[in-house]
Amino acid sequence: MYAPERQQEILRIARDSGRVDVVSLAEEFQVTAETIRRDLKALDRAGLVRRVHGGAIPAGRLDFEPDLAERESTAADEKDRIAKAALAELPTEGTVILDAGTTVARLAAAIPLDSSLTVVTHSLPIAARLADHPGIQLHLVGGRVRHRTRAAVDAWALRAYGEIRADVLFVAANGFSTDHGLTTPDLAEAAVKRAAVAAARRVVLLADSAKHGQEHFARFGDLGDVDLLVTDSELSTQDAAAIERGGTEVVRA
């Protein structure tokens, strides 16, 4: 069976069952798990399925939002490379906003213990990672905490970001594109992200290439609002060039 035929059959199974997993598909088609992952990646890029931990679900639900554990294990190698590259964008000193997101959390985990920064975040996991850094002045933004992302949202969070000005924001998105901008499944999270963008002099988007072209329910900005996109090397040269024509610098780690 040729790859396009196999991918078409995978798509049919996903739509019939609501979900497919790598191990079962590899057994069914008598191919390696890596072959199935490539198939799912191709279908994901075509917007036909959305990859989740261990498999994929059919696309079409703009409000779909995987839980924190699934997001942490998805594209883990790519996220580690992105976080490492993003370290170069940290100021020597000054104020940094760290948005809620698993790639941003990896950046937080990589910040050296001897860093001298003021860090503002509405993410409980990120605050926990940085709480023992003696040189960091850590400010935790409050509000209603969403269980799915462990991030504070609503009026308290919006008010806090309306009262500060930061040197750089490291922001996350569930989807990004030149056509649809920056999107995420939840309106409350989108509002906080929008407020954080407005509070920063420089905006750095950390997003793996699988999110390129993805569109979700809540829009919080244009790609042109982003000064720098740090992504992985799977983003094509053509797509990177199109993004840069819009005024956003691109680094592919």
Backbone as CSV, one residue per row, in Angstrom:
resi,resn,N_x,N_y,N_z,CA_x,CA_y,CA_z,C_x,C_y,C_z
1,MET,0.845,-1.203,0.000,0.000,0.000,0.000,0.875,1.247,0.000
2,TYR,0.574,2.174,-0.907,1.322,3.419,-0.964,0.902,4.344,0.186
3,ALA,1.799,5.278,0.529,1.538,6.176,1.654,0.226,6.947,1.511
4,PRO,-0.087,7.534,0.349,-1.366,8.255,0.249,-2.580,7.369,0.501
5,GLU,-2.511,6.107,0.041,-3.617,5.177,0.287,-3.749,4.870,1.776
6,ARG,-2.603,4.643,2.420,-2.612,4.341,3.855,-3.138,5.543,4.639
7,GLN,-2.707,6.729,4.260,-3.155,7.930,4.966,-4.650,8.149,4.806
8,GLN,-5.175,7.843,3.629,-6.615,7.968,3.412,-7.386,7.000,4.302
9,GLU,-6.856,5.794,4.449,-7.502,4.810,5.305,-7.394,5.204,6.779
10,ILE,-6.246,5.752,7.168,-6.080,6.241,8.550,-7.111,7.335,8.838
11,LEU,-7.298,8.223,7.874,-8.270,9.301,8.055,-9.687,8.733,8.217
12,ARG,-10.019,7.720,7.435,-11.343,7.102,7.549,-11.534,6.503,8.940
13,ILE,-10.518,5.791,9.436,-10.602,5.173,10.766,-10.759,6.240,11.840
14,ALA,-10.001,7.326,11.713,-10.071,8.405,12.696,-11.465,9.014,12.742
15,ARG,-12.065,9.203,11.583,-13.399,9.801,11.536,-14.462,8.843,12.053
16,ASP,-14.271,7.558,11.811,-15.238,6.564,12.280,-15.141,6.342,13.780
17,SER,-13.901,6.316,14.283,-13.672,5.952,15.682,-13.508,7.144,16.605
18,GLY,-13.240,8.320,16.039,-13.017,9.506,16.856,-11.590,9.684,17.296
19,ARG,-10.756,8.647,17.106,-9.353,8.717,17.528,-8.616,7.525,16.958
20,VAL,-7.335,7.694,16.663,-6.468,6.585,16.263,-5.211,6.631,17.115
21,ASP,-4.597,5.456,17.318,-3.343,5.435,18.057,-2.256,4.775,17.214
22,VAL,-1.029,5.194,17.459,0.105,4.789,16.631,0.314,3.274,16.667
23,VAL,0.278,2.690,17.846,0.580,1.258,17.993,-0.425,0.406,17.214
24,SER,-1.702,0.699,17.364,-2.731,-0.087,16.672,-2.635,0.058,15.161
25,LEU,-2.360,1.276,14.708,-2.247,1.492,13.264,-1.035,0.769,12.689
26,ALA,0.067,0.799,13.435,1.273,0.108,12.964,1.010,-1.392,12.815
27,GLU,0.268,-1.967,13.765,-0.070,-3.389,13.677,-1.013,-3.663,12.511
28,GLU,-1.995,-2.802,12.347,-2.993,-3.022,11.300,-2.389,-2.951,9.898
29,PHE,-1.488,-1.984,9.691,-0.922,-1.782,8.355,0.430,-2.477,8.173
30,GLN,0.895,-3.150,9.241,2.161,-3.884,9.165,3.319,-2.986,8.747
31,VAL,3.400,-1.834,9.404,4.505,-0.897,9.179,5.045,-0.474,10.542
32,THR,6.125,0.283,10.555,6.713,0.722,11.814,5.915,1.870,12.419
33,ALA,6.096,2.050,13.706,5.446,3.172,14.387,5.917,4.507,13.809
34,GLU,7.190,4.579,13.417,7.714,5.813,12.847,7.019,6.149,11.525
35,THR,6.702,5.119,10.735,5.969,5.345,9.482,4.593,5.933,9.769
36,ILE,3.917,5.392,10.781,2.597,5.912,11.153,2.710,7.343,11.648
37,ARG,3.736,7.636,12.416,3.906,9.016,12.903,4.085,9.979,11.733
38,ARG,4.827,9.537,10.703,4.985,10.395,9.526,3.648,10.584,8.811
39,ASP,2.856,9.514,8.747,1.532,9.628,8.137,0.666,10.627,8.903
40,LEU,0.671,10.517,10.218,-0.142,11.415,11.042,0.345,12.854,10.924
41,LYS,1.656,12.999,10.817,2.198,14.350,10.655,1.745,14.952,9.336
42,ALA,1.742,14.146,8.274,1.289,14.623,6.970,-0.190,14.993,7.011
43,LEU,-0.997,14.171,7.668,-2.421,14.463,7.786,-2.670,15.689,8.649
44,ASP,-1.842,15.853,9.691,-1.954,17.024,10.558,-1.642,18.294,9.781
45,ARG,-0.576,18.249,8.998,-0.187,19.431,8.218,-1.260,19.783,7.184
46,ALA,-1.965,18.781,6.697,-3.040,19.016,5.733,-4.323,19.492,6.411
47,GLY,-4.300,19.521,7.754,-5.466,19.983,8.489,-6.576,18.962,8.608
48,LEU,-6.246,17.687,8.373,-7.261,16.636,8.374,-7.384,15.938,9.721
49,VAL,-6.291,15.863,10.465,-6.324,15.334,11.817,-5.533,16.272,12.708
50,ARG,-5.676,16.074,14.003,-4.873,16.834,14.963,-4.141,15.832,15.841
51,ARG,-2.816,15.947,15.857,-2.033,14.987,16.627,-2.207,15.208,18.117
52,VAL,-2.339,14.134,18.852,-2.365,14.142,20.304,-1.395,13.074,20.771
53,HIS,-1.193,12.992,22.085,-0.220,12.042,22.618,-0.593,10.615,22.225
54,GLY,0.301,9.960,21.498,0.105,8.571,21.131,-0.717,8.334,19.884
55,GLY,-1.225,9.395,19.262,-2.053,9.188,18.083,-2.581,10.478,17.511
56,ALA,-3.867,10.483,17.131,-4.466,11.664,16.518,-5.981,11.579,16.629
57,ILE,-6.621,12.738,16.490,-8.069,12.818,16.424,-8.429,13.546,15.137
58,PRO,-9.644,13.345,14.607,-10.020,14.067,13.391,-10.118,15.562,13.643
59,ALA,-9.723,16.345,12.666,-9.796,17.802,12.781,-11.243,18.250,12.619
60,GLY,-11.470,19.518,12.901,-12.811,20.059,12.706,-13.385,20.684,13.955
61,ARG,-12.841,20.338,15.110,-13.304,20.944,16.355,-12.354,22.062,16.745
62,LEU,-12.778,23.299,16.487,-11.901,24.430,16.758,-11.710,24.662,18.246
63,ASP,-12.605,24.090,19.076,-12.483,24.286,20.516,-11.756,23.139,21.204
64,PHE,-11.217,22.180,20.415,-10.515,21.063,21.044,-9.263,21.568,21.752
65,GLU,-9.050,21.090,22.973,-7.894,21.516,23.751,-7.365,20.328,24.540
66,PRO,-6.211,19.774,24.169,-5.647,18.655,24.916,-5.257,19.099,26.321
67,ASP,-5.219,18.144,27.247,-4.848,18.515,28.603,-3.337,18.722,28.707
68,LEU,-2.913,19.182,29.879,-1.516,19.580,30.063,-0.565,18.413,29.843
69,ALA,-0.911,17.230,30.322,-0.025,16.072,30.173,0.171,15.721,28.703
70,GLU,-0.906,15.762,27.915,-0.787,15.463,26.490,0.073,16.502,25.789
71,ARG,-0.133,17.765,26.122,0.623,18.820,25.448,2.110,18.766,25.814
72,GLU,2.413,18.387,27.051,3.815,18.312,27.459,4.574,17.225,26.716
73,SER,3.877,16.152,26.347,4.557,15.035,25.687,4.502,15.113,24.169
74,THR,3.757,16.054,23.622,3.654,16.210,22.170,4.800,17.077,21.658
75,ALA,5.491,16.614,20.607,6.600,17.349,19.981,7.651,17.751,21.020
76,ALA,7.968,16.833,21.924,8.873,17.152,23.039,10.264,17.569,22.556
77,ASP,10.829,16.854,21.591,12.171,17.203,21.100,12.178,18.580,20.465
78,GLU,11.145,18.861,19.660,11.056,20.165,19.008,10.950,21.287,20.050
79,LYS,10.139,21.053,21.076,9.960,22.063,22.108,11.258,22.317,22.872
80,ASP,12.035,21.263,23.113,13.325,21.441,23.795,14.274,22.291,22.957
81,ARG,14.292,22.054,21.647,15.163,22.853,20.767,14.701,24.311,20.719
82,ILE,13.409,24.498,20.681,12.865,25.859,20.654,13.227,26.601,21.941
83,ALA,13.055,25.932,23.077,13.367,26.563,24.362,14.840,26.930,24.456
84,LYS,15.705,26.046,23.978,17.135,26.322,24.007,17.475,27.537,23.152
85,ALA,16.880,27.617,21.959,17.126,28.763,21.084,16.565,30.051,21.683
86,ALA,15.439,29.945,22.390,14.799,31.125,22.964,15.597,31.735,24.108
87,LEU,16.481,30.962,24.723,17.317,31.504,25.801,18.104,32.726,25.337
88,ALA,18.484,32.738,24.060,19.262,33.861,23.529,18.447,35.148,23.489
89,GLU,17.125,35.033,23.581,16.257,36.206,23.522,15.964,36.798,24.899
90,LEU,16.426,36.139,25.956,16.255,36.695,27.298,17.165,37.902,27.482
91,PRO,16.658,38.978,28.036,17.541,40.113,28.321,18.502,39.788,29.458
92,THR,19.623,40.479,29.492,20.567,40.279,30.591,19.934,40.660,31.917
93,GLU,19.163,41.724,31.873,18.375,42.134,33.035,17.141,42.850,32.503
94,GLY,16.149,43.009,33.350,14.908,43.622,32.899,13.711,42.786,33.280
95,THR,12.581,43.044,32.609,11.322,42.403,32.958,10.836,41.520,31.818
96,VAL,10.460,40.293,32.170,10.021,39.298,31.199,8.649,38.779,31.609
97,ILE,7.747,38.662,30.650,6.467,37.983,30.866,6.560,36.594,30.255
98,LEU,6.192,35.588,31.018,6.157,34.216,30.522,4.703,33.757,30.488
99,ASP,4.194,33.550,29.279,2.832,33.097,29.061,2.690,31.638,29.486
100,ALA,1.454,31.196,29.674,1.189,29.787,29.961,1.347,28.986,28.676
101,GLY,2.107,27.904,28.733,2.327,27.053,27.577,3.460,26.096,27.861
102,THR,3.412,24.910,27.287,4.420,23.903,27.608,5.791,24.240,27.039
103,THR,5.844,24.898,25.880,7.150,25.294,25.341,7.736,26.427,26.161
104,VAL,6.896,27.372,26.564,7.363,28.458,27.437,7.822,27.889,28.777
105,ALA,7.135,26.859,29.274,7.557,26.216,30.527,8.934,25.583,30.385
106,ARG,9.239,25.035,29.211,10.572,24.484,28.985,11.624,25.591,28.997
107,LEU,11.275,26.743,28.456,12.189,27.890,28.543,12.414,28.275,30.000
108,ALA,11.349,28.321,30.780,11.482,28.675,32.199,12.405,27.701,32.915
109,ALA,12.280,26.413,32.594,13.117,25.399,33.236,14.583,25.551,32.852
110,ALA,14.852,26.166,31.703,16.231,26.325,31.233,16.883,27.622,31.685
111,ILE,16.130,28.507,32.309,16.709,29.778,32.769,17.733,29.494,33.867
112,PRO,18.956,29.987,33.717,19.999,29.706,34.710,19.637,30.220,36.102
113,LEU,20.116,29.519,37.120,19.819,29.899,38.501,20.358,31.273,38.869
114,ASP,21.444,31.683,38.196,22.047,32.968,38.550,21.487,34.135,37.743
115,SER,20.380,33.918,37.027,19.777,34.992,36.243,19.251,36.093,37.143
116,SER,19.349,37.324,36.649,18.857,38.485,37.388,17.763,39.145,36.549
117,LEU,16.533,38.704,36.772,15.401,39.168,35.981,14.191,39.402,36.876
118,THR,13.298,40.235,36.401,11.962,40.305,36.965,11.057,39.516,36.033
119,VAL,10.393,38.507,36.568,9.546,37.632,35.748,8.107,37.739,36.232
120,VAL,7.218,37.942,35.268,5.782,37.985,35.541,5.140,36.829,34.784
121,THR,4.297,36.058,35.465,3.610,34.947,34.799,2.260,34.689,35.441
122,HIS,1.326,34.200,34.648,0.024,33.772,35.167,-0.079,32.254,35.142
123,SER,1.047,31.578,34.935,1.092,30.121,34.875,1.601,29.552,36.190
124,LEU,0.802,28.727,36.835,1.248,28.105,38.085,2.452,27.191,37.878
125,PRO,2.490,26.330,36.843,3.674,25.478,36.649,4.943,26.278,36.417
126,ILE,4.860,27.359,35.675,6.049,28.164,35.412,6.509,28.868,36.683
127,ALA,5.573,29.397,37.457,5.943,30.032,38.721,6.638,29.037,39.643
128,ALA,6.145,27.808,39.678,6.758,26.787,40.525,8.183,26.482,40.081
129,ARG,8.420,26.480,38.777,9.768,26.202,38.263,10.757,27.291,38.665
130,LEU,10.283,28.527,38.776,11.190,29.656,39.005,11.248,30.106,40.461
131,ALA,10.446,29.505,41.315,10.345,29.980,42.697,11.654,29.865,43.466
132,ASP,12.549,28.956,43.049,13.798,28.775,43.796,14.980,29.497,43.152
133,HIS,14.736,30.359,42.172,15.818,31.129,41.547,16.072,32.382,42.385
134,PRO,17.177,32.462,43.110,17.381,33.575,44.038,17.500,34.934,43.360
135,GLY,17.955,34.967,42.109,18.138,36.250,41.436,16.905,36.747,40.709
136,ILE,15.843,35.960,40.685,14.639,36.338,39.962,13.607,36.933,40.914
137,GLN,13.123,38.122,40.540,11.998,38.725,41.248,10.733,38.205,40.555
138,LEU,10.054,37.281,41.199,8.944,36.577,40.574,7.605,37.181,40.988
139,HIS,6.782,37.508,39.991,5.446,38.038,40.241,4.428,37.072,39.635
140,LEU,3.577,36.517,40.470,2.552,35.581,40.022,1.230,36.325,39.877
141,VAL,0.732,36.385,38.655,-0.545,37.044,38.367,-1.686,36.144,38.821
142,GLY,-2.649,36.730,39.515,-3.755,35.947,40.057,-4.980,35.946,39.176
143,GLY,-5.985,35.193,39.593,-7.235,35.088,38.864,-7.817,33.695,38.996
144,ARG,-8.872,33.430,38.249,-9.433,32.080,38.216,-8.469,31.158,37.477
145,VAL,-8.148,30.026,38.090,-7.194,29.103,37.482,-7.943,28.054,36.660
146,ARG,-7.602,27.981,35.378,-8.176,26.949,34.511,-7.468,25.628,34.787
147,HIS,-8.230,24.587,35.081,-7.628,23.299,35.426,-6.869,22.702,34.249
148,ARG,-7.350,22.918,33.018,-6.740,22.276,31.860,-5.343,22.813,31.585
149,THR,-5.112,24.102,31.870,-3.808,24.708,31.572,-3.050,25.174,32.803
150,ARG,-3.696,25.172,33.972,-3.096,25.689,35.214,-2.684,27.159,35.041
151,ALA,-3.508,27.919,34.338,-3.223,29.328,34.085,-4.325,30.196,34.672
152,ALA,-3.953,31.356,35.203,-4.926,32.301,35.751,-5.540,33.126,34.624
153,VAL,-6.846,33.331,34.704,-7.568,34.092,33.679,-8.574,35.023,34.353
154,ASP,-9.304,35.758,33.528,-10.395,36.643,33.928,-9.883,37.970,34.500
155,ALA,-10.760,38.688,35.206,-10.558,40.106,35.488,-9.270,40.411,36.250
156,TRP,-8.946,39.618,37.277,-7.732,39.905,38.040,-6.495,39.860,37.155
157,ALA,-6.418,38.834,36.328,-5.256,38.684,35.448,-5.191,39.829,34.438
158,LEU,-6.327,40.178,33.864,-6.352,41.269,32.881,-5.952,42.590,33.526
159,ARG,-6.419,42.820,34.738,-6.079,44.061,35.437,-4.579,44.137,35.707
160,ALA,-3.984,43.028,36.108,-2.548,43.020,36.412,-1.718,43.348,35.172
161,TYR,-2.042,42.731,34.040,-1.267,43.002,32.825,-1.516,44.418,32.301
162,GLY,-2.665,44.988,32.643,-2.930,46.365,32.248,-2.130,47.381,33.032
163,GLU,-1.475,46.933,34.110,-0.755,47.865,34.992,0.757,47.762,34.874
164,ILE,1.266,46.937,33.952,2.720,46.767,33.852,3.197,47.006,32.429
165,ARG,4.520,47.162,32.315,5.184,47.257,31.021,6.441,46.410,31.105
166,ALA,6.571,45.442,30.188,7.691,44.504,30.227,8.579,44.676,28.995
167,ASP,9.827,44.223,29.132,10.769,44.286,28.015,10.430,43.267,26.936
168,VAL,10.079,42.056,27.343,9.800,41.012,26.357,8.763,40.038,26.897
169,LEU,7.888,39.588,26.014,6.905,38.543,26.318,7.247,37.309,25.507
170,PHE,7.286,36.174,26.172,7.369,34.887,25.493,5.967,34.287,25.534
171,VAL,5.337,34.223,24.373,3.934,33.845,24.300,3.781,32.513,23.580
172,ALA,2.734,31.788,23.931,2.411,30.510,23.300,1.112,30.649,22.532
173,ALA,0.910,29.752,21.563,-0.338,29.720,20.795,-0.622,28.279,20.396
174,ASN,-1.888,27.935,20.280,-2.261,26.606,19.782,-2.233,26.554,18.264
175,GLY,-2.352,27.715,17.641,-2.277,27.805,16.192,-1.758,29.164,15.775
176,PHE,-1.028,29.190,14.643,-0.564,30.470,14.109,-0.480,30.382,12.592
177,SER,-0.809,31.484,11.929,-0.702,31.550,10.476,-0.818,32.996,10.043
178,THR,-0.358,33.262,8.832,-0.481,34.622,8.302,-1.943,34.957,8.027
179,ASP,-2.765,33.957,7.727,-4.174,34.208,7.411,-5.041,34.381,8.648
180,HIS,-4.857,33.508,9.632,-5.752,33.486,10.789,-5.137,34.071,12.056
181,GLY,-3.868,34.426,12.021,-3.228,35.027,13.172,-2.925,34.029,14.272
182,LEU,-3.051,34.482,15.517,-2.713,33.697,16.701,-4.010,33.240,17.357
183,THR,-4.150,31.930,17.556,-5.403,31.425,18.095,-5.170,30.399,19.199
184,THR,-6.207,30.236,20.021,-6.211,29.290,21.133,-7.658,28.867,21.367
185,PRO,-7.926,27.723,21.975,-9.319,27.271,22.071,-10.211,28.066,23.013
186,ASP,-9.646,28.734,24.027,-10.466,29.304,25.093,-10.463,30.839,25.050
187,LEU,-11.645,31.445,25.139,-11.763,32.903,25.068,-11.086,33.601,26.243
188,ALA,-11.204,33.027,27.437,-10.600,33.649,28.617,-9.074,33.646,28.509
189,GLU,-8.509,32.536,28.036,-7.054,32.484,27.849,-6.624,33.458,26.768
190,ALA,-7.415,33.558,25.700,-7.084,34.487,24.622,-7.047,35.923,25.125
191,ALA,-7.976,36.281,25.995,-8.008,37.640,26.532,-6.752,37.953,27.335
192,VAL,-6.280,36.995,28.125,-5.064,37.215,28.913,-3.845,37.317,28.002
193,LYS,-3.779,36.469,26.998,-2.670,36.539,26.049,-2.657,37.899,25.342
194,ARG,-3.828,38.382,24.953,-3.926,39.683,24.284,-3.428,40.800,25.200
195,ALA,-3.797,40.721,26.472,-3.343,41.729,27.439,-1.837,41.659,27.644
196,ALA,-1.283,40.453,27.650,0.158,40.296,27.814,0.910,40.859,26.607
197,VAL,0.375,40.624,25.407,0.992,41.188,24.200,1.029,42.707,24.289
198,ALA,-0.056,43.305,24.743,-0.130,44.764,24.855,0.816,45.314,25.916
199,ALA,1.197,44.471,26.881,2.045,44.920,27.990,3.538,44.835,27.684
200,ALA,3.923,44.291,26.531,5.341,44.044,26.247,5.845,44.889,25.083
201,ARG,7.093,45.325,25.200,7.733,46.063,24.112,8.112,45.138,22.961
202,ARG,8.451,43.892,23.268,8.867,42.919,22.264,8.122,41.616,22.517
203,VAL,7.646,40.995,21.453,6.857,39.765,21.578,7.570,38.637,20.834
204,VAL,7.839,37.542,21.554,8.485,36.362,20.981,7.513,35.200,21.091
205,LEU,7.140,34.629,19.958,6.235,33.480,19.926,7.045,32.195,19.902
206,LEU,6.767,31.298,20.846,7.394,29.981,20.882,6.340,28.959,20.480
207,ALA,6.517,28.349,19.295,5.503,27.421,18.789,6.145,26.428,17.839
208,ASP,5.866,25.135,18.050,6.416,24.137,17.139,5.696,24.200,15.794
209,SER,6.338,23.669,14.773,5.866,23.828,13.402,4.523,23.162,13.145
210,ALA,4.149,22.153,13.936,2.866,21.485,13.743,1.699,22.436,13.982
211,LYS,1.935,23.539,14.690,0.874,24.506,14.963,0.688,25.497,13.820
212,HIS,1.626,25.499,12.873,1.499,26.408,11.746,0.310,26.002,10.874
213,GLY,-0.546,26.965,10.578,-1.733,26.691,9.783,-2.927,26.217,10.584
214,GLN,-2.725,25.921,11.868,-3.831,25.498,12.723,-4.695,26.713,13.088
215,GLU,-5.989,26.495,13.196,-6.924,27.564,13.547,-7.809,27.092,14.688
216,HIS,-7.922,27.928,15.742,-8.744,27.591,16.889,-9.792,28.672,17.131
217,PHE,-10.641,28.425,18.087,-11.849,29.231,18.284,-11.564,30.692,18.643
218,ALA,-10.616,30.926,19.534,-10.398,32.261,20.088,-9.126,32.886,19.515
219,ARG,-9.281,34.019,18.866,-8.162,34.723,18.237,-7.668,35.824,19.169
220,PHE,-6.351,35.920,19.346,-5.845,36.951,20.254,-4.823,37.889,19.618
221,GLY,-4.631,37.794,18.328,-3.724,38.734,17.683,-3.371,38.325,16.272
222,ASP,-2.675,39.223,15.588,-2.141,38.941,14.261,-0.721,38.410,14.395
223,LEU,-0.292,37.661,13.402,1.107,37.222,13.404,2.034,38.427,13.313
224,GLY,1.550,39.505,12.720,2.337,40.732,12.652,2.583,41.384,14.005
225,ASP,1.814,40.980,15.040,2.055,41.490,16.396,3.312,40.878,17.007
226,VAL,3.822,39.817,16.376,4.970,39.068,16.894,6.253,39.589,16.241
227,ASP,7.230,39.936,17.076,8.520,40.381,16.553,9.378,39.220,16.087
228,LEU,9.309,38.111,16.818,10.147,36.950,16.510,9.361,35.674,16.754
229,LEU,9.401,34.772,15.796,8.877,33.419,15.956,10.049,32.460,16.102
230,VAL,10.070,31.709,17.198,11.062,30.647,17.375,10.308,29.330,17.235
231,THR,10.658,28.571,16.198,9.980,27.316,15.908,11.032,26.259,15.609
232,ASP,10.611,25.120,15.076,11.574,24.063,14.782,11.862,23.999,13.289
233,SER,12.813,23.170,12.923,13.315,23.125,11.554,12.337,22.499,10.573
234,GLU,11.222,21.926,11.071,10.228,21.341,10.181,9.375,22.388,9.486
235,LEU,9.388,23.620,9.947,8.710,24.685,9.219,9.468,24.918,7.917
236,SER,8.784,24.867,6.806,9.464,24.941,5.508,10.072,26.316,5.274
237,THR,11.066,26.346,4.405,11.702,27.609,4.032,10.681,28.561,3.426
238,GLN,9.773,28.029,2.623,8.758,28.857,1.986,7.811,29.473,3.008
239,ASP,7.380,28.663,3.986,6.484,29.192,5.018,7.195,30.227,5.880
240,ALA,8.464,29.961,6.196,9.236,30.931,6.993,9.373,32.248,6.238
241,ALA,9.633,32.167,4.941,9.786,33.381,4.133,8.480,34.164,4.074
242,ALA,7.349,33.468,3.962,6.049,34.142,3.932,5.780,34.869,5.245
243,ILE,6.146,34.242,6.352,5.964,34.879,7.659,6.869,36.107,7.781
244,GLU,8.091,35.993,7.329,9.018,37.112,7.432,8.605,38.280,6.547
245,ARG,7.947,38.000,5.430,7.445,39.093,4.589,6.400,39.932,5.324
246,GLY,5.755,39.320,6.315,4.794,40.059,7.127,5.412,40.854,8.251
247,GLY,6.741,40.785,8.389,7.441,41.589,9.380,7.861,40.863,10.627
248,THR,7.650,39.538,10.668,8.043,38.737,11.825,9.318,37.954,11.496
249,GLU,10.340,38.155,12.289,11.576,37.386,12.111,11.324,35.936,12.516
250,VAL,11.974,34.989,11.847,11.787,33.572,12.134,13.135,32.916,12.438
251,VAL,13.174,32.179,13.534,14.317,31.338,13.877,13.813,29.898,13.896
252,ARG,14.467,29.023,13.128,14.113,27.598,13.091,15.194,26.805,13.802
253,ALA,14.828,26.259,14.958,15.822,25.566,15.800,15.940,24.094,15.405
